[in-house]
């Protein structure tokens, strides 16, 4: 449902991506975002962020000791954006 709502809200379909509805990508004209976890992929994402081409909304940051609370926050379904766990260095 979120993908269809995005189509109604965003004029340029090339700016919409999905991480789950790969079977509808061609039909809807959106991007397929496949998980490619690697050092090179992370470097590419950092570069896009630095160029201002990748915007990330951080909803809330928790310390590692608050991981259980962070998990409950995500499970509540009322989070817009990313929840970040911060690992503090001594």
WODA-V66620 format. One record per residue. OMEGA is omega in radians with two decimals (NA if undefined). NEAR is the number of other ideal C-beta (glycine too) atoms within 12 Angstrom. D_LAST is the distance of its C-alpha to the last C-alpha in whole Angstrom. Layout:
omega	near	d_last
OMEGA	NEAR	D_LAST
OMEGA	NEAR	D_LAST
//
This chain:
omega	near	d_last
-3.13	10	44
3.14	17	41
3.13	27	42
3.08	17	46
3.11	10	45
3.12	22	43
3.12	23	46
-3.03	13	48
-3.04	13	45
-3.10	19	44
-3.08	11	47
-3.08	13	46
3.12	22	45
3.10	14	44
3.14	17	41
3.12	26	40
3.10	25	39
3.08	25	39
-3.10	16	36
-3.00	16	39
-3.08	22	42
-3.13	18	43
-3.11	12	47
-3.07	20	47
-3.10	21	46
-3.14	13	49
-3.05	15	51
3.13	22	49
3.13	20	48
-3.12	27	44
2.99	22	41
3.12	22	40
-3.09	19	36
-3.12	14	36
3.09	12	32
-3.08	14	32
3.09	10	28
3.12	11	28
-3.13	10	26
-3.14	11	29
3.10	15	29
3.10	15	26
3.09	13	26
-3.14	17	30
3.09	21	28
3.13	15	26
3.09	14	29
3.12	15	31
-3.13	14	28
3.12	13	28
-3.12	11	32
-3.11	9	32
3.11	13	33
-3.13	17	31
-3.12	14	30
3.09	16	27
3.09	12	27
-3.11	15	24
-3.08	17	25
3.10	22	22
3.11	19	18
2.98	24	16
-3.11	16	13
3.13	16	13
3.11	12	14
-3.06	19	17
-3.14	18	18
3.11	14	21
3.10	18	22
3.13	23	21
3.11	15	24
3.13	16	26
3.12	23	26
-3.12	21	27
-3.12	12	30
-3.14	14	31
-3.10	8	33
-3.12	12	32
3.03	19	30
-3.13	14	31
-3.06	15	28
2.98	17	25
-3.03	25	22
2.98	21	19
-3.11	21	16
3.08	16	13
-3.12	13	10
3.09	11	6
3.13	6	4
NA	3	0
//
